[in-house]
Amino acid sequence: MKSGAGYYDYENGRKKGEWPGLKDLVPNRGNRVASAEQIVERCMRALYKKARELVDRKIVASQEECDLAFVLGIGFAMYLGGPIFYGKLRGWEAS
């Protein structure tokens, strides 16, 4: 907004819409749109995989410690129990 360009076009400090040249930057992008549930699952799976990697590489002592670090360190929702706990509930153990 400050530069008057980017993802959106601006005119007189107001958002006018998507910048017309945006589509040219990524040709053949397609028109597939992910649902909110798909986006959440992709993000959660990424956190789960990273948490498992930290435990597998012995960077963190245990799965429980890793979950606690995510909850206290980055604000992962406590009621979900941490990324490893969350993933196990969804059957991602073998992922």
Helices and strands as residue ranges (DSSP letters): E 8-11, E 14-18, H 22-25, H 36-56, H 63-74, G 78-80, H 83-89
